[in-house]
């Protein structure tokens, strides 16, 4: 299993952010962490096997005082089986990362950091509402290197208002020069309800053209490959053996538990002759709603969606095709007790004939062209109702 813990506090919410987060409140963080521990105790029966990865995301987890983080993780290890952890990631904002925080993380067994760099252009960062500068990114990486931390990711973003190809290329070059183990390069998706979305709707700002955004993505593919970063998923690139284990688990449909406000969980509740039966649970999205539910010992009343075998098969295709390796026929059968050809054969053949998919070594994967129109391809798979 995998474990995700959501820390919803930020110094300031970014203009594009649609994640559940709230203004930093020093008096609420200790109470919140205690509530997360209570939730872990209430849901321990859902843990069917030891956890192999932990990801602390946000929000801004690096806002937690080192002493609080130390106490929280030590108590969490008493409650949950974390002895088999291979990868323990924590997200950090370059504007908040300190030497004391890093040292505490290392002592707790946290062995991977993910930094929200986004851009090397300070004007772009300001427009996005980020609280850090590129100098903060350099300083954060310097601190990690001084403390012998070499497994860190840099998040980058393209398709941002006012971002030119020159700015994007400069960002890639500077990110590569910092020698991270992993780089994530995401296209900006304006989410409804965010300040950025409203600014775009009102015409205050505008996105780069679709052609320029595609060129930015192509440029990232070329530059990162040349620098030794292998693409293993649509938006993720890694040096050898530095792929993110936790994220691969999501794409492989590994069961996971999510703790904290708005966190989601997925359990496999059985395999039948009809295939995989799963359930997805989601925590309340308001801070007070989440804390009240846990303190009233009502964690068994989380919003629950049952995933049918048909839906599970589609999710396998949707998630696996994000990966460069695609989906193997044997894995599909092991999961769903049905051959992929019997399920999606006509669609797969059509995609292959149109140059959108490759059938190789008993696996199906998207071509470069197929990656570009992945959403359209998935719509075709949704038509299957067998």
N, C-alpha and C positions, 0 to 999 in steps of 0.2 A: 504493500500500500504506500501511498504518498500522503504527505501532510502539508496543508496550506494554512497559514495564519495571517489574517488581515489586520493591519494596523491602520486605522482610518484617519489619523491626524496629520495635518500639513501646516506649515507656516503660512502658506497661501495657496489657494486652489489655482491651478493653471487654467489658462483661457480655453484650452481644448479638452480638458479632463472631464470625463463622464463617470469615472469611478466614484464609489461611495467614499467620501472623505469629508472631514470637518476641520474647522480652525483648531490650531494647537491649543490645548488646555491642560496645563501642568497638573491641576487638581483632578482631572478626569482620567488621565493616562494610567495612574496606579489603580484606580477603581476598575478601569476597563480591562487591564491585564489580569486582575483578580477574577473578573467575570469570565474571561477566556479560560482560565484554569478551572473554574467551576463547570463550564461547558464541557471541557475535556473529561472531567470526572463523570459527568452525567451521560456521556456518549461512549464510554470505554467499551461497552458491549458491542459496538459497531465495528471494533477493530478485530479483523479476522486473521491478521498476520502482522509481523513486525513492519515498521515503516522503513523504506529504503531511501527516501529523500524528504527534506523539509524545505519549504520556501516561505520566508516571511516577507510579505509584500504590503503595498499600501496604496494611498497614503505615503508617509515618510517614516519608515521604521527607525531611521537613524536619528530621529528626534528623541527617542527614548533615552533617558539617562543611563549610563553604563551600569550603575548599581541596580537600577530597576530591571534592566535586561538580564543581568546576572541572576537575580533572584527569580525572575520569571522562567528562564530556561531551566534552572536547577529544579524548580518545582514541576515543570512540565515533564522532565525526564523521570520523575518519580511516578507520575500518573500514566504516561504512555510508553510503549516499548520502542525506544529510540536507539537501542544498542547496535542495530544493523545499518545505521545511516551511512550511505556512500557519499551523498552530496547534501550540504546544508547551506542554502543561499539566503542572503539578506539584501533587500533593496536599500539603496542609500542615495540621498541627494548630495551632489558635490558641495553644496553650500552649507551642509550640516555635518559632514563626516569629520571626525576628530581622531587624533592618535589614541586617546583613552578609549573611545568607542571601538576602534579596530582591535586594540589589545584585548579588550573584554570579549569581543566576538571570537577571536582566535582561541582564547582560554576556554570558551564554551564549546568549541568544536565546529564553529561556523567556518567553512572552508571555501566559500565562494561569495563574491560581492557583485552586485549589479548596480551600475551607476547610470543615472539618467542624464547623460551628456546632452543629447538631442541635437545640438549644433555647436560649432566653434565660433559662430558669429554672435557677438554680444547684442547686436540690434535684434536679431531673430529671437534670441533668448528672452529679451525684454518684451517683445511683442507676444510671445507665447505665455508670458506671465511667470517665467521661471525665476527663482530667487538667486540663482548662481550665475557666475560668469565663466568664461572659458578658463580664466586663471584659476578658478576654484577646481575645475576638472584636473588641471595639471597638478595642483597641490594635493588633491585627493589621491591621484595615481602615485605621486611621489611618496606619500605616506604609506600606501599599500606596499610599494616596492621596498621601502626602508624596513618594513616589518616582515619582509619575505613572503608577502601574499602575491602570488602570480596567477591565481585563478579568478579573474574578474572580467565582467562583461561591460561593454559600453552600449547603451541604447542610443540610436541615431534616428532622426526623422527627416523625411523628404516630402515634397509636395506642400510646403508651408507657404502661406502668403508672403510675398516679397522675396522669396528664396529664388536665387538665380542658379544656373548650372555652375557658375564660378564659385558661388558660396558653398554649394553642395560638394563640389570637388575638393575645395579647401577643407571642409569638415571631414571628408573621408581621409584625406592625406594626414590631417592632424590626429585623427583617431588611430590610424594605422601606426603613426609614429610613437604613440603611447604604448604600443605592443600589448594590447589586451589579449587574453586567451580566446575571447569570444566577442563578436559584434552582432547586434541586432539592428536591422535597418528596416524601419516601418514607414509605409506611406501614411500620411495624415488622413484620418477619416473624421470629418466634422460630425460630431454627435449632436442630435437635437437636444436643446435645453442648455447647451454650453454658451458662454459669451462669444466664443469664436463663431459658432453656428449663427447666432443672432447678427453678428457683424457681417457675415457673408450674405445673409438673407436681406439685410438692409442696404447692401452695396457699399458699406464702409470699407471693406477690403475684398480681395478676390484671390482665388487659388491659381497656381500656375496652370497652364493648359494641360489637358490630358496627354498630349504628345510630349511636352516637356517633362511631365511626371514619369512617363514611360522611359524617356531618355535618362532620367536620373536613376531609375532602377537598373537599367542596363549598364550605366556607368558604375554603379555599385558592384554589380556582378563581376565586371571586368577588373576593376581595381582591387577588389577584395581577393579574387582568385589569384591575381598576380602577386599579391602580398602574402599568400600562403593560407588564406582563410577559405576552407571548403564549405560551400553551401550544402546544408543538409535538410533545410526546410525553407519554405518560400521567403521568410524574412530573417533567417538565422544562419550565421557563418561562424566557423570555429577552426582553430588550429587542431592538429591531430589529437584525438582523444580528449577534447575539451568541449564536446557537445553538452548541452544542458540536459542532464539525466531527468530532472523533474519535468521539464516541458515535453520531452520525448514520451514520458509516461502518460501525459494527457493525450497525446496523439496516438498512443498505442492502446488507449482505453484501460489503463491500469486503474484500479479502484483508488479513490482518494477521499480524504476527509478534510473539510474546510471548517476552521474555527474562526469566530469573530463576526462582526457585523457584515451582512451581505454575502458571506462566504458560502460557496456551494460544495456539495459532496456528491460522490457517485459510488454506489455499491452494486456489485453483481449479486443478485439474490437467488440465482439459480440458472442451470443450463438444462434445457429439455430437448426433446427430439425436434421441437420447433425452433430452437435456437436460444439466444442469450436473453435473459430477463434481468433488467437493471432498474434501479431507482435513483432519482436525483433529488437531493434535499437542498433547500436554500434558506439561509438565515434572514431575519428581518433586515431591512435596509436603513432603518432609523436607529440611532444610537440608543435612545430611550427604549424603543420597542425591543431591541435585541437584549439589552441588559435586564429589562423587566421579565422577558421570557425565561432567561437563564436563572435569575434570582428566584423566580416562582417554580423552578424545577420543571419547566415545561418544554425541555429540549426535544422531547419525543413528539412535539406538536409542530415541528418545522414544516414549512410548505414543501409538499412532496409530489413529485411527478414520476409516474411509472413509465418506463421506456419499454415499448413492445419489442419483440424480436425483429419485426420489420424496421422499426425506427433504429434499433441498435445496428442493423446491417448498414443502413444509410449513414449512420454516424461513423462507422468504420471506414466507409469510402471517403466521407467528407474530411475526416481527420488524417487518414493514412496518405491521401493524395496531396496533402500539404508537404509531405516528406519527399525528398529526392528519390528515396528507395522505393516509394510507392507501397503497394499491398501485395504480399505473397499469397498465392493460391492456398498454400497449406495453412497459413495463419488464419485466413478467412474461414476455412473449413473448421479449424480447431475451435474458433470462436462461436460459429453459428451453425455448425452441423449441416451445412448446405454448400455445394460447390459454387464458386463465384460465377462460373459460366451459366449454371442453372438459374442464377439470380439476376445477373446483369449481362449475360452473354451478348445479346444483340447490340446493346449500347456500347459495350467494350469494343466489339468488332467495328462498329461504325466510327468510333473515335480513332481506332487504329488506322482505318482506311483514310480518314481525313487528316492524318498526321498529328493528331492531338494526344495520342497515347502510344506507348511502346509495350509490347509483350516480350519479356526477356527473362530467362532464368526462372520461369514459372512465377513471374511477378508482373504486375501491371503498374505503370507509372506514367505521369504526364510528361509530354515533351515540353520544350521551352515555350512553344506556341500555346500548348495546352495550359501551362501555368498562367499565361496571360488572361485566359478566359475561363479560369477554373469555375467561377460561379455559374456560368452557362452550362458547363459540363455537368455540374452537380444537379442542376435542374432536370437534366435528362435522366439521371439516376433516380430522382424522386418520382418519376413516372411509374417506376416498377411497383406493383402492388401484390406480388406473389407471396 
